[in-house]
Amino acid sequence: MECVVQGIIETQHVEALEVLLQGLSGVPKERVRVHELCLKSGPNLGVVPSEVRLLCDLAQPTPSWAIRHVGGAMRGAGAEQISVLVRTIVESKASKNVLQYFYTLGYKLDHELLKIGFAFHFHRGAQITVTVTSANKMPRLHATDEAVPVTPGIQLVEITAPAAADNYNDVVSAVTAFCEYLAPLLHLSKPGHSTGIVATAGAAAASLMSSGGGKTL
C-alpha cells in the first residue's frame, strides 16, 4: 500500500519549494527523468479492462525499467475522513524488452509522458518521497529528446509514503503533518481533487528565497 497526495505549483516558485524541501529533509535532491508508458489491455484479455505503467528511468547511466500497477483506493467512512489517499500498489523491476512482452500479451499503448524534475527521499515519521516534475509529451512515438511540456508554467508535486494494513494510520498522520510545512506554497490533496494554485505562494516563495531556507528544520 501507499499513501499519496498531489498538488500543483507554478514553475516560477519551484526553486523556493526546492529550498524549503532541502531544509526540511536535510538530504540532497535526486534528478528525475522518467519515460512513462501507459498500457491498457485489449479485448482478448477479458471484459474487465486493466492498466499498467512501464517506467524507464533515464536519469541513470544505464536506463532501468519497472512495471507499476496502481490498484483501488481504500474505501469506507474512515477513508472519506482523511485527506490522504491510501491505495494498493505493485511495482517490480523489469528487463528492457518488457514493452514488447506486454504487446505480445495483447496490451496496447494508451499514452506516454516524459516526467522531468527532482525528488527528495527522507524519513520524517514515515519514509516520505516528494517528487516535483513537469509532464512532457512526445510529438513522435518514444521521441523523448523532442518532448515538450503539457502544461507550461505548472509542475506537479506528489508526496508518497509506503504503508501497510497495520500502520497506515501512522503514515497518514506523518504525511498530513509534513504537508502543513508546504501549505504556504501549495495545497496538497487526494489525486483528482486539486484545488489549484495557492494565493500565498508568491509571498511565501519570496520570503524563502530571501532567507535562504537552507537550514535543516
N, CA, C and O of each residue as an XYZ file, in Angstrom:
868
protein
N       0.840     -1.195      0.000
C       0.000      0.000      0.000
C       0.876      1.246      0.000
O       2.052      1.206      0.360
N       0.272      2.344     -0.411
C       0.973      3.618     -0.291
C      -0.032      4.719      0.039
O      -1.216      4.627     -0.286
N       0.473      5.755      0.691
C      -0.307      6.958      0.957
C       0.179      8.027     -0.009
O       1.383      8.170     -0.222
N      -0.740      8.774     -0.591
C      -0.343      9.742     -1.613
C      -1.219     10.984     -1.576
O      -2.427     10.909     -1.351
N      -0.582     12.132     -1.803
C      -1.280     13.396     -2.035
C      -0.577     14.102     -3.197
O       0.598     13.857     -3.471
N      -1.316     14.976     -3.868
C      -0.766     15.706     -5.005
C      -1.184     17.163     -4.952
O      -2.160     17.524     -4.295
N      -0.434     17.985     -5.650
C      -0.778     19.391     -5.784
C      -0.027     19.969     -6.972
O       0.825     19.297     -7.555
N      -0.335     21.209     -7.335
C       0.367     21.852     -8.443
C       0.995     23.154     -7.957
O       0.528     23.777     -7.003
N       2.061     23.542     -8.638
C       2.778     24.764     -8.283
C       3.270     25.420     -9.565
O       3.624     24.735    -10.524
N       3.289     26.738     -9.577
C       3.820     27.437    -10.736
C       5.330     27.239    -10.810
O       6.019     27.227     -9.790
N       5.833     27.083    -12.035
C       7.257     26.817    -12.229
C       8.129     27.901    -11.602
O       9.226     27.614    -11.124
N       7.655     29.132    -11.602
C       8.444     30.233    -11.036
C       8.681     30.083     -9.540
O       9.583     30.713     -8.989
N       7.872     29.245     -8.871
C       8.022     29.045     -7.419
C       8.704     27.718     -7.063
O       8.875     27.402     -5.886
N       9.091     26.948     -8.080
C       9.687     25.634     -7.825
C      11.027     25.756     -7.097
O      11.339     24.937     -6.233
N      11.813     26.765     -7.438
C      13.110     26.928     -6.775
C      12.926     27.164     -5.277
O      13.684     26.634     -4.465
N      11.924     27.957     -4.915
C      11.641     28.206     -3.494
C      11.192     26.914     -2.806
O      11.578     26.645     -1.668
N      10.378     26.122     -3.497
C       9.942     24.838     -2.942
C      11.142     23.919     -2.722
O      11.219     23.215     -1.715
N      12.069     23.933     -3.664
C      13.280     23.113     -3.525
C      14.087     23.536     -2.296
O      14.591     22.687     -1.560
N      14.207     24.838     -2.077
C      14.919     25.359     -0.910
C      14.244     24.879      0.377
O      14.913     24.457      1.321
N      12.914     24.950      0.399
C      12.160     24.510      1.582
C      12.331     23.017      1.821
O      12.548     22.588      2.955
N      12.235     22.229      0.761
C      12.368     20.780      0.896
C      13.780     20.392      1.345
O      13.961     19.459      2.127
N      14.762     21.116      0.843
C      16.142     20.851      1.254
C      16.301     21.082      2.759
O      16.941     20.292      3.453
N      15.719     22.161      3.247
C      15.794     22.463      4.664
C      15.032     21.474      5.524
O      15.484     21.115      6.611
N      13.871     21.027      5.042
C      13.050     20.091      5.812
C      13.639     18.684      5.841
O      13.547     17.984      6.849
N      14.240     18.279      4.734
C      14.701     16.895      4.622
C      16.154     16.711      5.044
O      16.516     15.672      5.597
N      16.987     17.718      4.786
C      18.405     17.594      5.116
C      19.159     16.634      4.218
O      20.261     16.204      4.560
N      18.580     16.289      3.066
C      19.246     15.383      2.114
C      19.306     16.062      0.751
O      18.495     16.944      0.469
N      20.254     15.666     -0.102
C      20.321     16.254     -1.443
C      19.189     15.749     -2.323
O      18.670     14.651     -2.121
N      18.819     16.553     -3.288
C      17.769     16.136     -4.221
C      18.328     15.131     -5.224
O      19.537     15.068     -5.450
N      17.448     14.361     -5.811
C      17.820     13.420     -6.860
C      17.140     13.843     -8.162
O      15.987     14.274     -8.163
N      17.859     13.714     -9.245
C      17.321     14.089    -10.547
C      16.277     13.074    -10.998
O      16.459     11.869    -10.824
N      15.185     13.563    -11.578
C      14.127     12.698    -12.100
C      13.990     12.931    -13.609
O      13.799     14.059    -14.063
N      14.089     11.861    -14.354
C      13.837     11.883    -15.798
C      13.283     10.507    -16.167
O      14.031      9.577    -16.469
N      11.961     10.403    -16.135
C      11.293      9.110    -16.290
C      10.393      9.103    -17.518
O       9.531      9.967    -17.682
N      10.612      8.115    -18.373
C       9.739      7.887    -19.528
C       8.645      6.922    -19.085
O       8.912      5.757    -18.790
N       7.411      7.420    -19.040
C       6.286      6.624    -18.543
C       5.359      6.248    -19.696
O       4.898      7.111    -20.443
N       5.093      4.952    -19.831
C       4.188      4.457    -20.866
C       2.993      3.793    -20.195
O       3.147      2.890    -19.373
N       1.815      4.249    -20.555
C       0.584      3.689    -20.000
C      -0.001      2.702    -21.005
O      -0.313      3.067    -22.138
N      -0.144      1.451    -20.581
C      -0.671      0.401    -21.447
C      -2.029     -0.059    -20.932
O      -2.249     -0.168    -19.726
N      -2.938     -0.328    -21.873
C      -4.259     -0.834    -21.500
C      -4.517     -2.147    -22.214
O      -4.079     -2.359    -23.345
N      -5.242     -3.028    -21.526
C      -5.476     -4.368    -22.058
C      -6.421     -4.335    -23.251
O      -7.300     -3.479    -23.352
N      -6.212     -5.294    -24.153
C      -7.088     -5.445    -25.310
C      -8.243     -6.379    -25.000
O      -8.286     -6.969    -23.921
N      -9.188     -6.525    -25.938
C     -10.381     -7.361    -25.701
C     -10.059     -8.833    -25.471
O     -10.854     -9.554    -24.868
N      -8.896     -9.285    -25.946
C      -8.540    -10.705    -25.766
C      -8.163    -11.039    -24.332
O      -7.998    -12.211    -23.992
N      -8.025    -10.016    -23.481
C      -7.612    -10.238    -22.091
C      -8.783    -10.185    -21.111
O      -8.581    -10.104    -19.900
N     -10.005    -10.230    -21.637
C     -11.168    -10.252    -20.752
C     -11.962     -8.964    -20.812
O     -11.512     -7.968    -21.379
N     -13.152     -8.992    -20.221
C     -14.059     -7.844    -20.306
C     -13.700     -6.750    -19.303
O     -14.067     -5.590    -19.489
N     -12.984     -7.118    -18.242
C     -12.585     -6.118    -17.249
C     -11.246     -5.501    -17.684
O     -10.229     -6.194    -17.714
N     -11.242     -4.205    -18.021
C     -10.003     -3.597    -18.507
C      -8.954     -3.484    -17.401
O      -9.286     -3.290    -16.231
N      -7.715     -3.605    -17.780
C      -6.628     -3.414    -16.823
C      -5.614     -2.448    -17.415
O      -5.519     -2.280    -18.630
N      -4.869     -1.825    -16.530
C      -3.912     -0.811    -16.945
C      -2.608     -1.003    -16.184
O      -2.611     -1.203    -14.970
N      -1.506     -0.942    -16.900
C      -0.193     -0.995    -16.256
C       0.649      0.163    -16.791
O       0.435      0.650    -17.901
N       1.597      0.582    -15.986
C       2.516      1.650    -16.405
C       3.934      1.098    -16.404
O       4.384      0.483    -15.437
N       4.613      1.332    -17.499
C       6.017      0.960    -17.612
C       6.839      2.221    -17.425
O       6.601      3.232    -18.086
N       7.804      2.160    -16.525
C       8.613      3.327    -16.199
C      10.067      3.056    -16.554
O      10.663      2.088    -16.081
N      10.628      3.917    -17.386
C      12.031      3.798    -17.744
C      12.779      4.980    -17.121
O      12.538      6.136    -17.471
N      13.681      4.675    -16.202
C      14.436      5.707    -15.501
C      15.619      6.144    -16.358
O      16.633      5.450    -16.425
N      15.486      7.290    -17.011
C      16.523      7.796    -17.911
C      17.583      8.606    -17.183
O      18.565      9.030    -17.793
N      17.399      8.828    -15.882
C      18.377      9.603    -15.114
C      19.584      8.750    -14.734
O      20.623      9.283    -14.346
N      19.452      7.437    -14.845
C      20.550      6.531    -14.506
C      21.514      6.377    -15.683
O      21.097      6.510    -16.834
N      22.793      6.100    -15.420
C      23.758      5.880    -16.515
C      23.288      4.801    -17.481
O      23.446      4.926    -18.695
N      22.701      3.726    -16.920
C      22.074      2.684    -17.735
C      20.584      2.686    -17.418
O      20.190      2.298    -16.318
N      19.739      3.123    -18.372
C      18.292      3.192    -18.103
C      17.741      1.861    -17.605
O      18.064      0.798    -18.137
N      16.903      1.940    -16.570
C      16.305      0.734    -15.999
C      14.785      0.819    -16.100
O      14.208      1.905    -16.062
N      14.140     -0.354    -16.229
C      12.691     -0.421    -16.412
C      12.003     -0.977    -15.162
O      12.567     -1.790    -14.429
N      10.782     -0.520    -14.943
C       9.957     -1.047    -13.859
C       8.507     -1.128    -14.334
O       8.082     -0.366    -15.202
N       7.762     -2.057    -13.756
C       6.324     -2.194    -14.018
C       5.592     -1.690    -12.786
O       5.938     -2.053    -11.661
N       4.600     -0.868    -12.990
C       3.848     -0.302    -11.859
C       2.351     -0.466    -12.120
O       1.839     -0.059    -13.162
N       1.672     -1.063    -11.162
C       0.215     -1.202    -11.249
C      -0.417     -0.547    -10.029
O      -0.125     -0.918     -8.892
N      -1.283      0.427    -10.273
C      -1.969      1.129     -9.188
C      -3.345      0.501     -8.993
O      -4.172      0.484     -9.905
N      -3.569     -0.005     -7.806
C      -4.843     -0.657     -7.514
C      -5.878      0.313     -6.971
O      -5.721      1.530     -7.069
N      -6.920     -0.230     -6.407
C      -8.013      0.588     -5.905
C      -7.676      1.293     -4.607
O      -6.814      0.859     -3.843
N      -8.382      2.397     -4.377
C      -8.186      3.168     -3.152
C      -8.979      2.549     -2.011
O      -9.989      1.881     -2.233
N      -8.515      2.774     -0.795
C      -9.230      2.316      0.395
C     -10.583      3.023      0.462
O     -10.676      4.226      0.218
N     -11.608      2.282      0.788
C     -12.957      2.841      0.833
C     -13.522      2.763      2.250
O     -12.945      2.134      3.137
N     -14.659      3.416      2.431
C     -15.313      3.377      3.735
C     -15.304      4.728      4.411
O     -14.681      5.677      3.935
N     -16.006      4.802      5.532
C     -16.139      6.068      6.263
C     -14.789      6.616      6.696
O     -14.551      7.823      6.641
N     -13.903      5.716      7.128
C     -12.586      6.154      7.576
C     -11.783      6.790      6.467
O     -11.086      7.782      6.684
N     -11.878      6.221      5.273
C     -11.130      6.743      4.131
C     -11.628      8.119      3.730
O     -10.846      8.965      3.297
N     -12.922      8.344      3.871
C     -13.504      9.638      3.483
C     -13.064     10.759      4.418
O     -13.018     11.923      4.019
N     -12.748     10.413      5.641
C     -12.445     11.437      6.654
C     -10.992     11.897      6.637
O     -10.662     12.895      7.276
N     -10.128     11.202      5.929
C      -8.722     11.601      5.894
C      -8.411     12.298      4.571
O      -9.057     12.038      3.556
N      -7.418     13.185      4.592
C      -7.093     13.988      3.410
C      -6.034     13.344      2.530
O      -5.596     13.934      1.542
N      -5.623     12.130      2.892
C      -4.604     11.389      2.146
C      -5.246     10.163      1.505
O      -6.054      9.483      2.139
N      -4.891      9.876      0.250
C      -5.407      8.685     -0.424
C      -4.542      7.489     -0.053
O      -3.316      7.545     -0.150
N      -5.186      6.410      0.371
C      -4.488      5.163      0.682
C      -4.898      4.148     -0.383
O      -6.083      3.855     -0.545
N      -3.915      3.615     -1.106
C      -4.234      2.713     -2.214
C      -3.221      1.572     -2.291
O      -2.117      1.661     -1.755
N      -3.624      0.505     -2.968
C      -2.701     -0.607     -3.176
C      -1.807     -0.291     -4.371
O      -2.217      0.385     -5.315
N      -0.601     -0.786     -4.307
C       0.364     -0.518     -5.371
C       1.281     -1.733     -5.515
O       1.704     -2.328     -4.524
N       1.578     -2.088     -6.758
C       2.521     -3.170     -7.024
C       3.550     -2.648     -8.011
O       3.190     -2.139     -9.072
N       4.827     -2.769     -7.671
C       5.884     -2.310     -8.565
C       7.034     -3.307     -8.533
O       7.427     -3.782     -7.468
N       7.569     -3.618     -9.708
C       8.696     -4.545     -9.773
C       9.609     -4.157    -10.926
O       9.186     -3.520    -11.890
N      10.859     -4.552    -10.804
C      11.826     -4.269    -11.867
C      11.553     -5.160    -13.067
O      10.962     -6.233    -12.942
N      11.991     -4.700    -14.226
C      11.746     -5.453    -15.451
C      12.936     -5.313    -16.394
O      13.772     -4.425    -16.227
N      13.003     -6.184    -17.370
C      14.079     -6.122    -18.359
C      13.719     -5.126    -19.452
O      12.586     -4.647    -19.509
N      14.669     -4.814    -20.314
C      14.461     -3.782    -21.328
C      13.475     -4.194    -22.419
O      13.001     -3.345    -23.174
N      13.158     -5.499    -22.511
C      12.189     -5.940    -23.529
C      10.772     -6.051    -22.975
O       9.919     -6.715    -23.565
N      10.521     -5.389    -21.823
C       9.218     -5.502    -21.165
C       8.089     -4.932    -22.030
O       6.976     -5.459    -21.998
N       8.347     -3.871    -22.799
C       7.296     -3.284    -23.641
C       6.839     -4.282    -24.692
O       5.640     -4.454    -24.911
N       7.790     -4.938    -25.342
C       7.440     -5.937    -26.352
C       6.678     -7.096    -25.726
O       5.775     -7.663    -26.342
N       7.043     -7.441    -24.510
C       6.365     -8.537    -23.806
C       4.877     -8.215    -23.615
O       4.017     -9.059    -23.866
N       4.582     -6.983    -23.166
C       3.175     -6.618    -22.943
C       2.416     -6.473    -24.268
O       1.222     -6.765    -24.329
N       3.095     -6.028    -25.317
C       2.458     -6.000    -26.644
C       2.057     -7.417    -27.063
O       0.980     -7.631    -27.617
N       2.936     -8.371    -26.790
C       2.669     -9.772    -27.145
C       1.467    -10.313    -26.380
O       0.692    -11.116    -26.899
N       1.324     -9.855    -25.122
C       0.182    -10.297    -24.310
C      -1.142     -9.724    -24.807
O      -2.206    -10.259    -24.495
N      -1.083     -8.648    -25.571
C      -2.317     -8.034    -26.068
C      -2.594     -6.651    -25.529
O      -3.660     -6.090    -25.785
N      -1.649     -6.086    -24.781
C      -1.801     -4.712    -24.293
C      -1.476     -3.732    -25.413
O      -0.697     -4.042    -26.314
N      -2.082     -2.542    -25.347
C      -1.828     -1.502    -26.345
C      -1.409     -0.213    -25.635
O      -1.848      0.073    -24.521
N      -0.552      0.554    -26.305
C      -0.098      1.818    -25.730
C      -1.227      2.835    -25.758
O      -1.786      3.129    -26.815
N      -1.563      3.374    -24.576
C      -2.612      4.388    -24.489
C      -2.008      5.787    -24.614
O      -2.492      6.609    -25.392
N      -0.960      6.050    -23.850
C      -0.254      7.327    -23.962
C       1.110      7.201    -23.283
O       1.362      6.258    -22.533
N       1.967      8.154    -23.557
C       3.288      8.163    -22.933
C       3.651      9.593    -22.556
O       3.229     10.555    -23.196
N       4.449      9.702    -21.494
C       4.887     11.005    -20.991
C       6.357     10.926    -20.598
O       6.876      9.853    -20.290
N       7.008     12.069    -20.613
C       8.346     12.180    -20.051
C       8.240     13.114    -18.854
O       7.868     14.278    -19.002
N       8.566     12.606    -17.667
C       8.487     13.408    -16.445
C       9.891     13.863    -16.051
O      10.786     13.045    -15.838
N      10.066     15.177    -15.959
C      11.379     15.756    -15.680
C      11.293     16.619    -14.422
O      10.381     17.434    -14.280
N      12.243     16.434    -13.515
C      12.246     17.247    -12.302
C      13.228     16.724    -11.285
O      14.356     16.363    -11.620
N      12.790     16.684    -10.025
C      13.667     16.230     -8.944
C      12.833     15.589     -7.850
O      11.611     15.735     -7.812
N      13.517     14.872     -6.957
C      12.830     14.201     -5.853
C      13.701     14.233     -4.603
O      14.928     14.275     -4.683
N      13.037     14.213     -3.441
C      13.704     14.088     -2.149
C      13.171     12.838     -1.472
O      11.961     12.616     -1.434
N      14.080     12.013     -0.931
C      13.699     10.808     -0.193
C      14.244     10.937      1.231
O      15.448     11.121      1.414
N      13.386     10.843      2.225
C      13.826     11.040      3.605
C      12.829     10.407      4.574
O      11.732     10.003      4.188
N      13.238     10.333      5.837
C      12.358      9.776      6.868
C      11.929     10.887      7.810
O      12.754     11.584      8.400
N      10.615     11.034      7.935
C      10.066     12.038      8.864
C       8.731     11.509      9.389
O       7.662     11.904      8.925
N       8.821     10.619     10.354
C       7.627      9.934     10.845
C       7.234      8.759      9.973
O       6.529      7.855     10.422
N       7.686      8.767      8.726
C       7.480      7.697      7.747
C       8.520      7.910      6.655
O       9.158      8.961      6.593
N       8.687      6.913      5.800
C       9.623      7.064      4.679
C       8.911      7.845      3.575
O       8.078      7.288      2.861
N       9.231      9.114      3.435
C       8.495     10.011      2.545
C       9.303     10.330      1.295
O      10.514     10.540      1.361
N       8.620     10.363      0.162
C       9.222     10.800     -1.104
C       8.416     11.972     -1.645
O       7.198     11.881     -1.799
N       9.103     13.070     -1.932
C       8.467     14.233     -2.559
C       9.041     14.361     -3.966
O      10.251     14.496     -4.142
N       8.165     14.319     -4.962
C       8.593     14.410     -6.352
C       7.977     15.650     -6.989
O       6.771     15.876     -6.889
N       8.814     16.452     -7.645
C       8.357     17.666     -8.340
C       8.728     17.518     -9.805
O       9.910     17.485    -10.146
N       7.728     17.429    -10.672
C       8.011     17.162    -12.080
C       7.116     17.964    -13.018
O       6.007     18.365    -12.666
N       7.630     18.179    -14.212
C       6.811     18.691    -15.313
C       6.508     17.511    -16.232
O       7.376     16.678    -16.493
N       5.274     17.447    -16.719
C       4.879     16.381    -17.641
C       5.096     16.867    -19.068
O       4.681     17.966    -19.434
N       5.749     16.033    -19.865
C       6.071     16.407    -21.244
C       5.561     15.348    -22.212
O       5.657     14.151    -21.941
N       5.026     15.790    -23.330
C       4.519     14.864    -24.339
C       5.479     14.809    -25.527
O       6.225     15.752    -25.790
N       5.439     13.689    -26.229
C       6.306     13.481    -27.371
C       5.549     13.678    -28.678
O       4.443     13.157    -28.827
N       6.122     14.427    -29.641
C       5.450     14.610    -30.941
C       5.449     13.337    -31.777
O       4.592     13.147    -32.640
N       6.425     12.464    -31.507
C       6.521     11.175    -32.197
C       6.722     10.079    -31.162
O       7.185     10.342    -30.052
N       6.374      8.856    -31.525
C       6.448      7.722    -30.617
C       7.856      7.573    -30.033
O       8.838      7.448    -30.765
N       7.933      7.590    -28.705
C       9.178      7.377    -27.951
C      10.251      8.444    -28.187
O      11.407      8.232    -27.820
N       9.900      9.578    -28.786
C      10.894     10.618    -29.094
C      11.115     11.508    -27.872
O      10.704     12.668    -27.858
N      11.764     10.959    -26.850
C      11.933     11.688    -25.589
C      12.785     12.953    -25.740
O      12.616     13.907    -24.981
N      13.691     12.964    -26.707
C      14.549     14.145    -26.899
C      13.785     15.330    -27.477
O      14.288     16.454    -27.487
N      12.557     15.076    -27.964
C      11.752     16.134    -28.576
C      10.552     16.500    -27.706
O       9.641     17.191    -28.162
N      10.551     16.041    -26.466
C       9.393     16.244    -25.586
C       9.169     17.721    -25.275
O      10.119     18.482    -25.092
N       7.894     18.113    -25.219
C       7.519     19.492    -24.893
C       6.516     19.464    -23.737
O       5.743     18.514    -23.624
N       6.515     20.489    -22.877
C       5.630     20.494    -21.704
C       4.147     20.404    -22.065
O       3.692     21.034    -23.019
N       3.408     19.619    -21.296
C       1.954     19.524    -21.470
C       1.276     20.756    -20.889
O       0.343     21.296    -21.483
N       1.745     21.200    -19.723
C       1.189     22.385    -19.057
C       2.330     23.348    -18.737
O       2.821     23.366    -17.609
N       2.755     24.145    -19.710
C       3.874     25.071    -19.471
C       3.574     25.996    -18.285
O       2.477     26.540    -18.165
N       4.562     26.158    -17.423
C       4.375     27.054    -16.278
C       3.815     26.393    -15.041
O       3.741     27.025    -13.987
N       3.411     25.117    -15.143
C       2.837     24.398    -13.999
C       3.572     23.072    -13.805
O       3.847     22.360    -14.771
N       3.887     22.747    -12.547
C       4.514     21.463    -12.260
C       3.707     20.709    -11.207
O       3.011     21.305    -10.385
N       3.819     19.393    -11.255
C       3.092     18.522    -10.327
C       3.976     18.181     -9.137
O       5.147     17.839     -9.297
N       3.408     18.276     -7.951
C       4.090     17.869     -6.725
C       3.341     16.665     -6.153
O       2.128     16.714     -5.948
N       4.067     15.605     -5.904
C       3.447     14.393     -5.363
C       4.229     13.925     -4.146
O       5.457     13.838     -4.178
N       3.511     13.627     -3.082
C       4.121     13.077     -1.870
C       3.586     11.665     -1.674
O       2.375     11.451     -1.619
N       4.498     10.708     -1.569
C       4.097      9.318     -1.358
C       4.865      8.744     -0.169
O       5.957      9.198      0.172
N       4.262      7.739      0.442
C       4.902      7.035      1.553
C       4.359      5.613      1.586
O       3.144      5.417      1.541
N       5.246      4.610      1.666
C       4.766      3.225      1.737
C       4.037      2.974      3.055
O       4.364      3.562      4.086
N       3.046      2.091      2.999
C       2.251      1.792      4.204
C       1.812      0.331      4.174
O       1.927     -0.350      3.155
N       1.320     -0.119      5.285
C       0.778     -1.472      5.398
C      -0.539     -1.398      6.150
O      -0.881     -0.362      6.721
N      -1.276     -2.503      6.148
C      -2.598     -2.521      6.774
C      -2.539     -2.195      8.261
O      -3.495     -1.660      8.822
N      -1.408     -2.521      8.905
C      -1.328     -2.318     10.353
C      -0.696     -0.988     10.762
O      -0.597     -0.695     11.953
N      -0.260     -0.169      9.773
C       0.371      1.102     10.165
C      -0.041      2.294      9.322
O       0.525      3.378      9.468
N      -1.026      2.113      8.433
C      -1.350      3.213      7.519
C      -1.838      4.461      8.241
O      -1.652      5.574      7.748
N      -2.465      4.288      9.412
C      -2.916      5.466     10.167
C      -1.739      6.341     10.586
O      -1.811      7.568     10.523
N      -0.646      5.689     11.019
C       0.554      6.432     11.409
C       1.181      7.124     10.205
O       1.648      8.259     10.306
N       1.187      6.440      9.069
C       1.764      7.011      7.849
C       0.918      8.192      7.366
O       1.459      9.221      6.961
N      -0.393      8.046      7.410
C      -1.288      9.148      7.042
C      -1.013     10.371      7.911
O      -0.960     11.494      7.408
N      -0.840     10.156      9.202
C      -0.559     11.265     10.125
C       0.764     11.945      9.785
O       0.869     13.171      9.822
N       1.782     11.134      9.450
C       3.093     11.692      9.105
C       3.021     12.520      7.829
O       3.589     13.611      7.762
N       2.331     12.013      6.824
C       2.195     12.741      5.554
C       1.385     14.017      5.747
O       1.742     15.069      5.215
N       0.300     13.927      6.504
C      -0.543     15.098      6.764
C       0.238     16.183      7.482
O       0.130     17.362      7.145
N       1.027     15.780      8.477
C       1.832     16.745      9.227
C       2.871     17.404      8.328
O       3.112     18.607      8.435
N       3.487     16.624      7.445
C       4.504     17.187      6.555
C       3.883     18.178      5.563
O       4.494     19.190      5.220
N       2.688     17.882      5.117
C       2.007     18.777      4.159
C       1.804     20.177      4.735
O       1.786     21.160      3.995
N       1.654     20.266      6.051
C       1.443     21.561      6.698
C       2.623     22.502      6.456
O       2.438     23.713      6.334
N       3.837     21.947      6.387
C       5.018     22.775      6.137
C       4.992     23.395      4.740
O       5.551     24.470      4.521
N       4.347     22.720      3.809
C       4.324     23.184      2.419
C       3.098     24.031      2.097
O       2.986     24.577      0.999
N       2.179     24.141      3.054
C       0.896     24.807      2.821
C       1.000     26.232      2.265
O       0.180     26.604      1.426
N       1.984     27.052      2.702
C       2.066     28.409      2.128
C       2.371     28.419      0.628
O       2.052     29.382     -0.069
N       2.996     27.330      0.133
C       3.378     27.276     -1.286
C       2.381     26.523     -2.158
O       2.180     26.873     -3.321
N       1.762     25.499     -1.603
C       0.824     24.720     -2.419
C      -0.122     23.916     -1.542
O       0.191     23.568     -0.403
N      -1.288     23.634     -2.109
C      -2.280     22.823     -1.402
C      -2.178     21.390     -1.912
O      -2.215     21.151     -3.119
N      -2.050     20.448     -1.000
C      -1.929     19.038     -1.354
C      -3.198     18.299     -0.945
O      -3.703     18.479      0.163
N      -3.703     17.472     -1.842
C      -4.944     16.743     -1.582
C      -4.900     15.398     -2.303
O      -3.917     15.077     -2.971
N      -5.950     14.629     -2.167
C      -6.020     13.335     -2.834
C      -5.942     13.535     -4.358
O      -6.484     14.513     -4.872
N      -5.282     12.632     -5.078
C      -5.221     12.744     -6.540
C      -6.618     12.885     -7.141
O      -7.547     12.169     -6.770
N      -6.742     13.822     -8.074
C      -8.041     14.066     -8.705
C      -8.883     15.103     -7.996
O      -9.982     15.419     -8.451
N      -8.381     15.651     -6.868
C      -9.131     16.650     -6.111
C      -8.342     17.954     -5.977
O      -8.396     18.606     -4.934
N      -7.615     18.333     -7.020
C      -6.771     19.531     -6.957
C      -7.605     20.792     -6.760
O      -8.670     20.951     -7.355
N      -7.098     21.682     -5.915
C      -7.796     22.950     -5.668
C      -7.052     24.127     -6.306
O      -7.371     25.288     -6.047
N      -6.055     23.815     -7.145
C      -5.385     24.869     -7.893
C      -4.224     25.519     -7.152
O      -3.669     24.971     -6.200
N      -3.879     26.725     -7.638
C      -2.730     27.458     -7.110
C      -3.089     28.143     -5.794
O      -4.200     28.648     -5.628
N      -2.129     28.153     -4.852
C      -2.332     28.803     -3.558
C      -2.049     30.297     -3.685
O      -1.036     30.692     -4.263
N      -2.938     31.122     -3.147
C      -2.816     32.576     -3.283
C      -1.569     33.122     -2.594
O      -1.029     34.146     -3.012
N      -1.109     32.446     -1.542
C       0.041     32.939     -0.775
C       1.381     32.489     -1.353
O       2.431     32.813     -0.797
N       1.360     31.743     -2.467
C       2.590     31.135     -2.983
C       3.652     32.175     -3.325
O       4.827     31.985     -3.011
N       3.250     33.270     -3.963
C       4.215     34.289     -4.370
C       4.953     34.896     -3.193
O       6.179     35.005     -3.215
N       4.213     35.292     -2.162
C       4.814     35.905     -0.980
C       5.673     34.893     -0.220
O       6.754     35.227      0.265
N       5.184     33.650     -0.119
C       5.945     32.621      0.593
C       7.244     32.308     -0.135
O       8.285     32.124      0.497
N       7.186     32.246     -1.465
C       8.379     31.962     -2.257
C       9.403     33.076     -2.108
O      10.596     32.809     -1.967
N       8.945     34.320     -2.139
C       9.845     35.459     -1.993
C      10.527     35.443     -0.628
O      11.717     35.736     -0.518
N       9.775     35.103      0.399
C      10.315     35.035      1.756
C      11.369     33.932      1.871
O      12.418     34.131      2.483
N      11.087     32.771      1.280
C      12.025     31.651      1.329
C      13.323     31.990      0.602
O      14.413     31.690      1.089
N      13.200     32.616     -0.563
C      14.387     32.925     -1.355
C      15.241     33.997     -0.693
O      16.465     33.988     -0.821
N      14.602     34.913      0.009
C      15.362     35.982      0.667
C      16.076     35.480      1.919
O      17.138     35.983      2.285
N      15.475     34.471      2.577
C      16.074     33.954      3.811
C      17.041     32.802      3.551
O      17.818     32.429      4.430
N      16.991     32.241      2.344
C      17.891     31.137      2.017
C      17.315     29.776      2.339
O      17.430     28.841      1.547
N      16.695     29.664      3.503
C      15.992     28.434      3.880
C      16.807     27.141      3.860
O      16.233     26.053      3.847
N      18.153     27.249      3.857
C      18.954     26.059      3.695
C      19.171     25.227      4.947
O      19.715     24.126      4.861
N      18.769     25.713      6.084
C      18.989     25.037      7.353
C      18.006     23.883      7.540
O      16.827     24.021      7.212
N      18.460     22.779      8.047
C      17.557     21.663      8.303
C      16.613     22.008      9.436
O      17.034     22.437     10.511
N      15.321     21.812      9.176
C      14.300     22.164     10.172
C      13.932     20.936     11.002
O      13.089     21.025     11.895
